[in-house]
Amino acid sequence: APPGPAPDLTVREREVLETALHKALVDDSIIVRFKPIVDGRSGRVTAFEAVLQWVHPDLGEVSPDRFMPIAEDAGLVASVTERLVSKACAAALHWPPEVRLALSVTAAQLHLASFGSRLLASLCESGLAPVRIDLEIDEGILIRDTAITQAIIDPLRASGISIVANHFGTGYSDLQNLHRLRLDRIKIAPAFVGAMVHDRDAATMVKTLVGIGRGMEISVSADGVTSEAQLASLAELGCDECQGLQFGHPVDAAATLNLLAERSASGAGHSAVSL
């Protein structure tokens, strides 16, 4: 008999990943790692961004960009989000009180009916003060439907949580709506930061975005920093905080304490830390 049609590998991969994701949540094999965020001038760690990491024994490392859409389809977003928040908060309790915890959320996470109440409940259970939380939301999500977004984030802001426009400058900017949302911080997209030293247009864009932050009287962070040259340029522009591989790869909860001690004891500077 002639062979049948070739299987749809995309559908098969999604089925495999969904089954594996269910198992990973049961086995607690999705872990949280932390990206340092540092002061743009002193180099001291001011915050850590919590990121999910899933290393499957057969599939290898599965990035959140790959498994979060599957989690959405499978109705697992709430479970994944709860795991991220609880583990991240537990780690943050061991940091100095001035060090913040940044949580980056997708549209699906933000629009969960129980997102706000669950986040505040997790903070209450862990004992971590809401003022130590930066809630990072993509700029496009923030302004796509300002009324709905504002209804979600207003109670969180009232509790003390800071609202950050992530990937700022990537084409959705609506300054009137962003001003209405009363942001606490903007984070410049890595694409601009990565090109700013050798691309005049990117450098102009970064300067403009820092200026927007200054004009709105909010803190400005730059993501995607990978070199001393970028750091020097950002410091000259007056960027408040920086994040990227220049400061090392994401680390586990125990290593955050080592990183805090190293950068504090050494006077930090702007050199990458070997982890």
Backbone as CSV, one residue per row, in Angstrom:
resi,resn,N_x,N_y,N_z,CA_x,CA_y,CA_z,C_x,C_y,C_z
1,ALA,0.844,-1.188,0.000,0.000,0.000,0.000,0.877,1.234,0.000
2,PRO,0.441,2.274,-0.708,1.245,3.493,-0.715,1.245,4.145,0.654
3,PRO,2.317,4.844,0.996,2.380,5.488,2.317,1.319,6.563,2.445
4,GLY,0.831,6.744,3.635,-0.166,7.775,3.895,0.477,9.149,3.920
5,PRO,-0.320,10.170,4.145,0.221,11.526,4.188,1.197,11.707,5.344
6,ALA,2.167,12.563,5.147,3.153,12.824,6.206,2.451,13.434,7.406
7,PRO,2.831,13.016,8.583,2.183,13.559,9.782,2.495,15.038,9.928
8,ASP,1.562,15.759,10.543,1.777,17.183,10.822,2.692,17.277,12.041
9,LEU,3.966,17.530,11.805,4.938,17.528,12.896,4.682,18.645,13.889
10,THR,4.140,19.764,13.405,3.851,20.876,14.303,2.784,20.484,15.315
11,VAL,1.729,19.853,14.841,0.665,19.394,15.731,1.202,18.336,16.685
12,ARG,2.001,17.419,16.149,2.567,16.357,16.995,3.470,16.946,18.068
13,GLU,4.291,17.919,17.674,5.192,18.541,18.651,4.389,19.217,19.760
14,ARG,3.310,19.887,19.385,2.491,20.556,20.387,1.865,19.545,21.345
15,GLU,1.434,18.414,20.813,0.854,17.377,21.668,1.890,16.836,22.639
16,VAL,3.096,16.601,22.123,4.181,16.096,22.977,4.517,17.105,24.062
17,LEU,4.619,18.369,23.666,4.963,19.408,24.628,3.862,19.610,25.666
18,GLU,2.599,19.518,25.244,1.509,19.690,26.192,1.515,18.578,27.233
19,THR,1.720,17.339,26.780,1.799,16.215,27.715,2.969,16.401,28.671
20,ALA,4.108,16.810,28.108,5.299,17.007,28.925,5.114,18.165,29.909
21,LEU,4.380,19.193,29.478,4.153,20.344,30.347,3.288,19.970,31.539
22,HIS,2.246,19.189,31.294,1.425,18.692,32.409,2.301,17.945,33.412
23,LYS,3.176,17.091,32.897,4.048,16.291,33.765,5.042,17.194,34.511
24,ALA,5.563,18.208,33.806,6.535,19.102,34.431,5.942,19.864,35.605
25,LEU,4.663,20.211,35.483,4.011,20.912,36.587,3.796,19.992,37.779
26,VAL,3.507,18.734,37.483,3.346,17.746,38.569,4.690,17.468,39.225
27,ASP,5.730,17.318,38.390,7.072,16.998,38.894,7.810,18.208,39.454
28,ASP,7.250,19.391,39.246,7.898,20.630,39.673,9.272,20.801,39.006
29,SER,9.329,20.469,37.714,10.615,20.538,37.010,10.783,21.821,36.191
30,ILE,9.788,22.703,36.250,9.964,24.039,35.671,10.516,24.924,36.784
31,ILE,11.701,25.461,36.562,12.377,26.208,37.616,12.410,27.703,37.286
32,VAL,12.769,28.492,38.278,12.863,29.935,38.107,14.325,30.359,38.226
33,ARG,14.759,31.156,37.273,16.089,31.750,37.340,15.939,33.265,37.330
34,PHE,17.046,33.958,37.622,16.967,35.393,37.852,18.016,36.156,37.064
35,LYS,17.548,37.190,36.347,18.443,38.073,35.596,18.709,39.327,36.431
36,PRO,19.982,39.641,36.689,20.260,40.843,37.477,19.952,42.125,36.712
37,ILE,19.444,43.105,37.421,19.228,44.461,36.916,20.077,45.363,37.799
38,VAL,20.913,46.197,37.179,21.879,46.963,37.974,21.704,48.465,37.797
39,ASP,22.191,49.208,38.768,22.201,50.660,38.691,23.116,51.091,37.548
40,GLY,22.647,52.004,36.713,23.397,52.393,35.532,24.719,53.066,35.814
41,ARG,24.906,53.577,37.017,26.160,54.253,37.333,27.034,53.460,38.299
42,SER,26.450,52.983,39.381,27.261,52.285,40.384,27.475,50.814,40.046
43,GLY,26.569,50.218,39.238,26.682,48.797,38.914,26.148,47.877,39.996
44,ARG,25.610,48.446,41.063,25.037,47.603,42.123,23.722,46.980,41.656
45,VAL,23.446,45.776,42.145,22.202,45.107,41.775,21.038,45.790,42.479
46,THR,20.076,46.222,41.692,18.895,46.888,42.255,17.654,46.000,42.193
47,ALA,17.691,44.978,41.307,16.528,44.098,41.141,16.963,42.837,40.407
48,PHE,16.088,41.852,40.420,16.253,40.651,39.605,14.940,40.396,38.880
49,GLU,15.039,40.064,37.591,13.862,39.651,36.844,13.750,38.134,36.892
50,ALA,12.615,37.630,37.307,12.390,36.189,37.389,11.984,35.656,36.021
51,VAL,12.644,34.583,35.586,12.318,33.958,34.301,12.179,32.449,34.492
52,LEU,11.276,31.858,33.728,11.056,30.415,33.820,12.072,29.659,32.964
53,GLN,12.520,28.518,33.478,13.394,27.651,32.691,12.890,26.216,32.805
54,TRP,12.742,25.587,31.659,12.287,24.199,31.608,13.262,23.415,30.737
55,VAL,13.964,22.496,31.371,14.887,21.624,30.638,14.304,20.213,30.664
56,HIS,13.843,19.761,29.498,13.238,18.439,29.373,14.335,17.420,29.072
57,PRO,14.295,16.227,29.694,15.362,15.238,29.493,15.547,14.807,28.037
58,ASP,14.494,14.829,27.257,14.596,14.430,25.845,14.544,15.617,24.890
59,LEU,13.733,16.602,25.226,13.535,17.733,24.327,14.570,18.837,24.524
60,GLY,15.323,18.747,25.594,16.295,19.796,25.890,15.619,21.006,26.510
61,GLU,16.265,22.169,26.390,15.695,23.373,26.978,14.525,23.859,26.129
62,VAL,13.394,24.048,26.781,12.185,24.533,26.117,11.944,25.959,26.609
63,SER,12.036,26.925,25.725,11.932,28.325,26.129,10.479,28.697,26.435
64,PRO,10.292,29.719,27.292,8.927,30.181,27.573,8.185,30.613,26.308
65,ASP,8.908,31.178,25.341,8.257,31.575,24.085,7.625,30.375,23.387
66,ARG,8.174,29.199,23.656,7.689,27.975,23.019,6.603,27.302,23.836
67,PHE,6.755,27.321,25.172,5.769,26.564,25.955,4.615,27.393,26.508
68,MET,4.772,28.720,26.598,3.666,29.514,27.137,2.434,29.509,26.223
69,PRO,2.589,29.597,24.881,1.389,29.488,24.036,0.667,28.159,24.208
70,ILE,1.444,27.092,24.438,0.841,25.777,24.663,0.128,25.766,26.019
71,ALA,0.738,26.407,27.001,0.101,26.509,28.319,-1.231,27.255,28.211
72,GLU,-1.262,28.273,27.354,-2.507,29.030,27.146,-3.589,28.123,26.564
73,ASP,-3.223,27.373,25.522,-4.200,26.489,24.869,-4.679,25.388,25.802
74,ALA,-3.787,24.942,26.684,-4.112,23.820,27.563,-4.739,24.256,28.883
75,GLY,-4.935,25.564,29.048,-5.529,26.054,30.288,-4.600,25.964,31.482
76,LEU,-3.299,26.059,31.223,-2.316,25.895,32.291,-1.633,27.200,32.688
77,VAL,-2.076,28.301,32.093,-1.413,29.579,32.363,-1.451,29.925,33.846
78,ALA,-2.582,29.717,34.487,-2.711,30.058,35.907,-1.726,29.240,36.748
79,SER,-1.602,27.946,36.442,-0.684,27.086,37.202,0.762,27.511,37.000
80,VAL,1.128,27.806,35.752,2.503,28.229,35.462,2.794,29.565,36.150
81,THR,1.857,30.489,36.085,2.049,31.808,36.688,2.184,31.705,38.194
82,GLU,1.328,30.886,38.792,1.386,30.716,40.247,2.732,30.140,40.675
83,ARG,3.243,29.191,39.896,4.545,28.593,40.186,5.641,29.654,40.113
84,LEU,5.605,30.474,39.077,6.615,31.528,38.907,6.594,32.501,40.075
85,VAL,5.403,32.988,40.417,5.293,34.011,41.457,5.712,33.463,42.816
86,SER,5.249,32.271,43.168,5.547,31.732,44.499,7.038,31.455,44.670
87,LYS,7.661,30.879,43.644,9.097,30.572,43.742,9.934,31.849,43.742
88,ALA,9.543,32.810,42.913,10.294,34.054,42.848,10.192,34.828,44.163
89,CYS,9.010,34.878,44.738,8.831,35.582,46.006,9.628,34.931,47.123
90,ALA,9.652,33.608,47.129,10.414,32.890,48.157,11.896,33.256,48.077
91,ALA,12.413,33.386,46.866,13.823,33.756,46.693,14.065,35.197,47.120
92,ALA,13.140,36.087,46.749,13.320,37.512,47.021,13.341,37.841,48.506
93,LEU,12.733,36.993,49.317,12.731,37.227,50.766,14.136,37.212,51.353
94,HIS,15.081,36.586,50.651,16.450,36.482,51.149,17.338,37.631,50.667
95,TRP,16.783,38.500,49.845,17.570,39.633,49.341,17.430,40.820,50.288
96,PRO,18.353,41.781,50.191,18.176,43.020,50.967,16.841,43.679,50.609
97,PRO,16.213,44.353,51.541,14.857,44.888,51.314,14.760,45.914,50.188
98,GLU,15.891,46.529,49.812,15.828,47.520,48.735,15.926,46.887,47.346
99,VAL,16.195,45.578,47.281,16.315,44.888,45.985,14.934,44.412,45.541
100,ARG,14.541,44.815,44.332,13.194,44.531,43.845,13.144,43.212,43.065
101,LEU,11.929,42.713,42.891,11.668,41.522,42.081,10.828,41.932,40.878
102,ALA,11.342,41.687,39.671,10.608,42.023,38.457,9.927,40.772,37.909
103,LEU,8.642,40.906,37.615,7.853,39.814,37.053,7.309,40.265,35.705
104,SER,7.755,39.623,34.632,7.291,39.954,33.289,6.123,39.047,32.935
105,VAL,4.999,39.627,32.528,3.805,38.827,32.260,3.317,39.023,30.829
106,THR,2.710,37.970,30.290,2.133,38.003,28.949,0.694,38.516,29.023
107,ALA,0.117,38.762,27.866,-1.278,39.202,27.824,-2.193,38.144,28.435
108,ALA,-1.916,36.869,28.134,-2.754,35.787,28.662,-2.685,35.728,30.181
109,GLN,-1.503,35.945,30.737,-1.367,35.943,32.191,-2.095,37.135,32.807
110,LEU,-1.870,38.312,32.226,-2.453,39.531,32.774,-3.972,39.489,32.762
111,HIS,-4.540,38.872,31.711,-5.994,38.886,31.565,-6.694,37.690,32.203
112,LEU,-5.956,36.879,32.948,-6.616,35.859,33.754,-7.551,36.553,34.742
113,ALA,-8.735,36.026,34.896,-9.710,36.668,35.788,-9.176,36.821,37.208
114,SER,-8.348,35.881,37.614,-7.868,35.884,38.994,-6.441,36.411,39.131
115,PHE,-5.878,36.990,38.055,-4.452,37.351,38.096,-4.117,38.282,39.255
116,GLY,-4.821,39.396,39.338,-4.503,40.375,40.365,-4.668,39.842,41.772
117,SER,-5.786,39.171,42.018,-6.043,38.655,43.365,-5.048,37.567,43.736
118,ARG,-4.677,36.723,42.757,-3.700,35.664,43.040,-2.325,36.241,43.329
119,LEU,-1.946,37.263,42.567,-0.647,37.888,42.790,-0.587,38.498,44.178
120,LEU,-1.608,39.228,44.566,-1.615,39.846,45.895,-1.673,38.802,46.993
121,ALA,-2.404,37.694,46.740,-2.467,36.621,47.734,-1.102,35.962,47.904
122,SER,-0.391,35.757,46.791,0.945,35.158,46.858,1.908,36.045,47.638
123,LEU,1.795,37.347,47.422,2.654,38.277,48.165,2.333,38.228,49.655
124,CYS,1.051,38.175,49.960,0.636,38.111,51.363,1.137,36.833,52.021
125,GLU,0.998,35.712,51.307,1.432,34.419,51.851,2.943,34.366,52.049
126,SER,3.676,34.961,51.120,5.139,34.903,51.208,5.702,35.913,52.198
127,GLY,4.965,36.989,52.413,5.459,38.045,53.283,6.280,39.090,52.542
128,LEU,6.316,39.007,51.210,7.070,39.973,50.424,6.211,41.219,50.196
129,ALA,6.777,42.378,50.496,6.025,43.626,50.368,5.745,43.948,48.899
130,PRO,4.515,44.347,48.563,4.185,44.704,47.175,5.081,45.796,46.593
131,VAL,5.606,46.697,47.438,6.455,47.781,46.933,7.761,47.250,46.355
132,ARG,8.062,45.978,46.581,9.285,45.392,46.029,9.041,44.712,44.682
133,ILE,7.819,44.805,44.160,7.478,44.139,42.902,7.408,45.139,41.746
134,ASP,8.101,44.797,40.659,7.935,45.484,39.375,7.142,44.556,38.472
135,LEU,5.987,44.975,38.029,5.190,44.176,37.102,5.476,44.684,35.691
136,GLU,6.187,43.868,34.903,6.600,44.268,33.563,5.589,43.767,32.533
137,ILE,5.041,44.715,31.773,4.011,44.402,30.779,4.433,45.034,29.459
138,ASP,4.395,44.263,28.375,4.791,44.799,27.079,4.001,46.063,26.750
139,GLU,4.706,47.029,26.197,4.099,48.310,25.855,2.834,48.135,25.009
140,GLY,2.891,47.226,24.044,1.741,47.006,23.172,0.519,46.524,23.927
141,ILE,0.721,45.659,24.918,-0.391,45.157,25.732,-0.988,46.290,26.552
142,LEU,-0.133,47.155,27.069,-0.593,48.248,27.926,-1.539,49.197,27.206
143,ILE,-1.255,49.462,25.926,-2.055,50.478,25.249,-3.080,49.911,24.271
144,ARG,-3.071,48.570,24.072,-4.008,47.988,23.109,-5.449,48.239,23.537
145,ASP,-5.707,48.087,24.820,-7.032,48.409,25.362,-6.810,49.030,26.731
146,THR,-6.584,50.331,26.702,-6.157,51.021,27.921,-7.150,50.883,29.059
147,ALA,-8.439,50.940,28.750,-9.457,50.892,29.806,-9.408,49.569,30.561
148,ILE,-9.344,48.457,29.788,-9.293,47.137,30.430,-8.002,46.975,31.214
149,THR,-6.892,47.358,30.593,-5.595,47.226,31.258,-5.559,48.046,32.536
150,GLN,-6.078,49.242,32.465,-6.063,50.115,33.640,-6.894,49.520,34.766
151,ALA,-8.011,48.903,34.432,-8.853,48.278,35.458,-8.120,47.133,36.155
152,ILE,-7.238,46.464,35.401,-6.488,45.345,35.973,-5.348,45.841,36.854
153,ILE,-4.620,46.854,36.366,-3.405,47.250,37.075,-3.634,48.292,38.179
154,ASP,-4.745,49.012,38.136,-4.964,50.038,39.163,-4.964,49.474,40.585
155,PRO,-5.683,48.358,40.859,-5.638,47.803,42.221,-4.234,47.321,42.608
156,LEU,-3.472,46.837,41.619,-2.117,46.379,41.904,-1.224,47.570,42.260
157,ARG,-1.374,48.651,41.490,-0.597,49.849,41.798,-0.977,50.392,43.174
158,ALA,-2.264,50.345,43.495,-2.726,50.855,44.791,-2.092,50.093,45.949
159,SER,-1.739,48.821,45.702,-1.114,48.011,46.755,0.356,48.358,46.935
160,GLY,0.937,49.076,45.961,2.346,49.435,46.037,3.192,48.856,44.920
161,ILE,2.619,47.975,44.096,3.343,47.361,42.981,3.644,48.418,41.914
162,SER,4.867,48.376,41.354,5.253,49.296,40.292,4.889,48.702,38.932
163,ILE,4.450,49.555,38.014,4.070,49.120,36.671,5.134,49.583,35.682
164,VAL,5.657,48.622,34.910,6.759,48.889,33.981,6.306,48.574,32.562
165,ALA,6.561,49.501,31.628,6.307,49.244,30.209,7.530,48.548,29.633
166,ASN,7.391,47.270,29.319,8.501,46.458,28.822,8.605,46.597,27.295
167,HIS,9.807,46.321,26.753,10.049,46.418,25.302,9.604,47.783,24.777
168,PHE,9.946,48.809,25.512,9.493,50.153,25.165,10.147,50.630,23.874
169,GLY,9.323,51.238,23.009,9.825,51.799,21.764,9.690,50.902,20.560
170,THR,9.022,49.753,20.711,8.968,48.778,19.616,7.820,49.017,18.641
171,GLY,7.278,50.219,18.632,6.337,50.552,17.574,4.917,50.823,17.994
172,TYR,4.611,50.662,19.273,3.231,50.844,19.711,3.019,52.141,20.497
173,SER,4.107,52.897,20.686,4.053,54.027,21.610,2.876,54.968,21.360
174,ASP,2.116,55.166,22.375,1.029,56.137,22.386,1.201,56.885,23.701
175,LEU,1.918,57.987,23.646,2.338,58.646,24.878,1.170,59.123,25.723
176,GLN,0.080,59.498,25.069,-1.083,59.959,25.829,-1.636,58.821,26.683
177,ASN,-1.766,57.630,26.068,-2.282,56.487,26.822,-1.290,56.017,27.880
178,LEU,-0.009,56.033,27.537,0.993,55.613,28.510,0.994,56.553,29.708
179,HIS,0.831,57.844,29.452,0.768,58.811,30.547,-0.458,58.547,31.420
180,ARG,-1.563,58.193,30.777,-2.799,57.920,31.509,-2.637,56.709,32.429
181,LEU,-1.790,55.763,32.023,-1.578,54.555,32.824,-0.673,54.802,34.036
182,ARG,-0.060,55.988,34.100,0.786,56.370,35.243,1.852,55.311,35.513
183,LEU,2.704,55.117,34.540,3.783,54.135,34.656,4.803,54.564,35.703
184,ASP,5.479,53.574,36.271,6.559,53.846,37.214,7.926,53.734,36.551
185,ARG,7.976,52.986,35.434,9.275,52.756,34.793,9.041,52.319,33.354
186,ILE,9.979,52.643,32.469,9.973,52.081,31.126,11.264,51.305,30.928
187,LYS,11.184,50.221,30.165,12.367,49.403,29.880,12.572,49.390,28.366
188,ILE,13.670,49.988,27.927,13.963,50.108,26.500,14.264,48.731,25.918
189,ALA,13.709,48.460,24.745,13.831,47.148,24.103,15.273,46.814,23.756
190,PRO,15.663,45.524,23.882,17.034,45.089,23.592,17.489,45.388,22.166
191,ALA,16.571,45.385,21.211,16.956,45.613,19.812,17.653,46.959,19.645
192,PHE,17.182,47.981,20.342,17.788,49.305,20.242,19.098,49.374,21.005
193,VAL,19.108,48.786,22.211,20.306,48.818,23.044,21.447,48.062,22.369
194,GLY,21.128,46.912,21.773,22.162,46.095,21.144,22.825,46.753,19.958
195,ALA,22.108,47.654,19.291,22.639,48.280,18.075,23.133,49.704,18.293
196,MET,22.962,50.247,19.480,23.160,51.677,19.677,24.595,52.152,19.446
197,VAL,25.582,51.291,19.648,26.973,51.714,19.517,27.393,51.856,18.062
198,HIS,26.859,51.021,17.177,27.289,51.026,15.772,26.213,51.507,14.801
199,ASP,25.026,51.827,15.311,23.933,52.247,14.446,23.406,53.601,14.938
200,ARG,23.601,54.629,14.122,23.226,55.981,14.543,21.726,56.093,14.819
201,ASP,20.915,55.428,13.987,19.464,55.495,14.191,19.064,54.880,15.527
202,ALA,19.693,53.723,15.854,19.398,53.072,17.137,19.841,53.950,18.298
203,ALA,20.999,54.585,18.163,21.500,55.465,19.218,20.552,56.643,19.430
204,THR,20.049,57.189,18.329,19.096,58.298,18.413,17.809,57.843,19.090
205,MET,17.378,56.623,18.756,16.151,56.086,19.342,16.303,55.924,20.857
206,VAL,17.446,55.379,21.294,17.672,55.199,22.727,17.678,56.549,23.435
207,LYS,18.366,57.520,22.846,18.409,58.859,23.435,17.006,59.443,23.554
208,THR,16.203,59.239,22.506,14.826,59.744,22.507,13.992,59.071,23.591
209,LEU,14.141,57.744,23.720,13.352,57.009,24.710,13.739,57.392,26.135
210,VAL,15.032,57.599,26.367,15.464,58.069,27.690,14.857,59.446,27.946
211,GLY,14.833,60.290,26.901,14.243,61.614,27.036,12.753,61.550,27.352
212,ILE,12.056,60.588,26.738,10.629,60.412,27.026,10.434,60.055,28.498
213,GLY,11.261,59.143,28.989,11.176,58.775,30.396,11.414,59.964,31.306
214,ARG,12.442,60.733,30.965,12.726,61.924,31.762,11.532,62.887,31.721
215,GLY,10.957,63.067,30.521,9.824,63.975,30.378,8.617,63.525,31.172
216,MET,8.446,62.187,31.282,7.318,61.643,32.037,7.650,61.503,33.522
217,GLU,8.899,61.871,33.863,9.378,61.810,35.248,9.274,60.403,35.825
218,ILE,9.700,59.420,35.011,9.731,58.035,35.476,11.105,57.439,35.213
219,SER,11.405,56.373,35.905,12.696,55.705,35.800,12.828,55.006,34.452
220,VAL,14.055,54.973,33.928,14.320,54.356,32.635,15.335,53.224,32.799
221,SER,14.983,52.055,32.261,15.863,50.883,32.293,16.171,50.466,30.861
222,ALA,17.368,49.917,30.640,17.754,49.443,29.306,18.007,47.948,29.370
223,ASP,17.361,47.203,28.483,17.512,45.748,28.442,18.402,45.363,27.264
224,GLY,19.148,44.265,27.419,19.964,43.765,26.319,21.380,44.309,26.290
225,VAL,21.881,44.781,27.430,23.241,45.331,27.488,24.263,44.194,27.435
226,THR,25.200,44.292,26.482,26.190,43.216,26.313,27.626,43.728,26.275
227,SER,27.845,45.041,26.402,29.213,45.553,26.286,29.443,46.775,27.157
228,GLU,30.731,47.033,27.435,31.124,48.222,28.189,30.770,49.489,27.419
229,ALA,30.889,49.423,26.088,30.594,50.595,25.267,29.124,50.996,25.398
230,GLN,28.239,50.004,25.389,26.817,50.296,25.584,26.578,50.894,26.964
231,LEU,27.227,50.327,27.974,27.070,50.833,29.335,27.495,52.286,29.441
232,ALA,28.632,52.600,28.831,29.152,53.968,28.888,28.179,54.936,28.224
233,SER,27.642,54.537,27.076,26.697,55.395,26.360,25.426,55.604,27.168
234,LEU,24.922,54.524,27.765,23.700,54.610,28.554,23.901,55.479,29.794
235,ALA,25.070,55.343,30.423,25.364,56.168,31.595,25.412,57.642,31.208
236,GLU,26.007,57.928,30.048,26.105,59.307,29.577,24.724,59.905,29.310
237,LEU,23.819,59.062,28.834,22.454,59.520,28.558,21.622,59.682,29.824
238,GLY,22.092,59.083,30.913,21.361,59.183,32.171,20.369,58.063,32.407
239,CYS,20.618,56.892,31.772,19.738,55.735,31.974,19.895,55.237,33.414
240,ASP,18.792,54.982,34.076,18.836,54.643,35.505,19.334,53.234,35.784
241,GLU,18.849,52.253,35.003,19.188,50.853,35.264,19.502,50.121,33.960
242,CYS,20.286,49.061,34.072,20.668,48.268,32.911,20.530,46.780,33.218
243,GLN,20.293,46.010,32.166,20.108,44.565,32.293,20.651,43.904,31.026
244,GLY,21.226,42.709,31.158,21.717,42.004,29.982,22.868,41.079,30.308
245,LEU,23.385,40.410,29.293,24.441,39.424,29.495,25.751,40.036,29.977
246,GLN,25.898,41.352,29.880,27.074,42.018,30.429,27.219,41.721,31.920
247,PHE,26.120,41.391,32.555,26.122,41.150,33.997,25.971,39.668,34.329
248,GLY,26.133,38.812,33.333,26.060,37.377,33.550,24.758,36.771,33.060
249,HIS,24.749,35.458,32.958,23.553,34.724,32.547,22.579,34.620,33.720
250,PRO,21.309,34.282,33.453,20.355,34.080,34.555,20.872,33.033,35.537
251,VAL,20.656,33.275,36.814,21.189,32.403,37.865,20.057,31.853,38.724
252,ASP,20.373,30.810,39.495,19.360,30.265,40.394,19.275,31.109,41.660
253,ALA,18.330,30.765,42.528,18.061,31.588,43.707,19.289,31.714,44.610
254,ALA,20.021,30.611,44.813,21.201,30.652,45.679,22.266,31.587,45.120
255,ALA,22.443,31.558,43.805,23.484,32.372,43.176,23.155,33.862,43.204
256,THR,21.871,34.218,43.369,21.550,35.645,43.475,22.224,36.260,44.701
257,LEU,22.328,35.477,45.770,22.957,35.986,46.991,24.443,36.215,46.760
258,ASN,25.088,35.289,46.031,26.508,35.456,45.711,26.717,36.702,44.854
259,LEU,25.837,36.885,43.883,25.963,38.018,42.972,25.770,39.342,43.714
260,LEU,24.804,39.371,44.619,24.584,40.571,45.414,25.820,40.909,46.248
261,ALA,26.415,39.882,46.850,27.593,40.098,47.685,28.789,40.542,46.858
262,GLU,28.995,39.902,45.700,30.148,40.229,44.858,30.077,41.663,44.347
263,ARG,28.929,42.045,43.829,28.828,43.371,43.235,28.808,44.464,44.299
264,SER,28.381,44.115,45.498,28.407,45.080,46.585,29.821,45.239,47.133
265,ALA,30.491,44.103,47.365,31.820,44.125,47.964,32.871,44.720,47.039
266,SER,32.707,44.515,45.734,33.719,44.972,44.781,33.530,46.429,44.385
267,GLY,32.475,47.038,44.904,32.179,48.388,44.438,31.526,48.346,43.080
268,ALA,31.272,47.136,42.607,30.549,46.836,41.375,31.246,47.290,40.120
269,GLY,31.282,48.576,39.860,31.823,49.006,38.572,30.878,48.567,37.471
270,HIS,31.417,48.395,36.275,30.573,48.029,35.156,31.042,46.765,34.466
271,SER,31.873,45.975,35.111,32.354,44.770,34.444,31.410,43.625,34.676
272,ALA,31.420,42.684,33.743,30.573,41.497,33.871,31.104,40.641,34.995
273,VAL,30.198,39.976,35.683,30.568,39.078,36.757,30.665,37.668,36.210
274,SER,31.729,36.980,36.546,31.885,35.599,36.091,31.147,34.699,37.052
275,LEU,30.181,33.951,36.527,29.341,33.097,37.386,29.600,31.634,37.113
